Amino acid sequence: MKFGVPLGLLHPAAWKDVAVAADSLGFESLWVPEHLVFTTDLSLATYPGTSTPGIRPHTPLFDAPAYLCWLAGLTSRVRLGTAVHLFALRHPFVSARAFATLDIVSGGRAVCGVGAGWYSGEWDAAGVDFATRGPRLDEAITVAKRLWSEEAVAHTGRFFSFPEVAFEPKPIQHTLPVLAGGESAAALRRAATLCDGWISMPHTLESVRPQLERLAALRDGRRFSVTVHASSLASPEELAAWEALGVDRLIVRPWKGTSDAVAKLTAFAADYGLTPDRESPSARPSG
């Protein structure tokens, strides 16, 4: 089992120290969330399934790939991922370039977690149609994968069209892994058919079963990565049950507050037997 560390619920002042600690302790990956902008109108911000706003307008926001490029220079082993990047909110040239750059400066450690998004306010503010975000994301993923792998690319599509272009340099990873977030039928289909894996919302062993069963029915037998945000993890003995479900990465948050994050990560690493991986990240399988 691989273990990831989410930075988003920590105070940003702690991200550097937590990232460096995670790298040295043997955690496999770091994950940064993303929004482009928040509007001050909270009527646009009700989180799905709740009656309350899912944002605070003055929350600090960062360019996630750019921030991860900085963390790449402070770390040497840990993978660097987004959970999740709103790939379709930009032209695919912009995001494809950002993740290719991250992969190169990190020595092949980028993981591109993408999502269609739930918050219409930022799409409206950016002048991008929120209602078409799903098919727009599907097309953007297809374009980016071609840019990362083909010598020259021309594209004519529903949302993006451009003449033949060269896109250099390519990422270090032969396949820069793209993981789709989201739990709707469309999101699971996207993960199973267009992407290299799926990344979940917070779940328990029981609550994640239906999504994994639906993914299994959609997959065509190709290699596939399953990443789950574990809402709780009782003990190392529980790991076998997660693995039996097909989960190969758990994103864990063993701390309760920013002030004890490094200490709790250290204790978790000891309890779960983590050790730094000396293998070059670029030599590992993508995922």
Helices and strands as residue ranges (DSSP letters): E 2-6, G 12-14, H 15-25, E 29-32, G 42-44, H 64-74, E 79-82, G 87-89, H 92-105, E 110-114, H 120-126, G 130-132, H 133-149, E 153-156, E 161-165, E 178-181, H 185-194, E 197-203, H 205-218, E 225-230, G 236-238, H 239-244, E 249-251, G 258-260, H 261-271, G 281-283
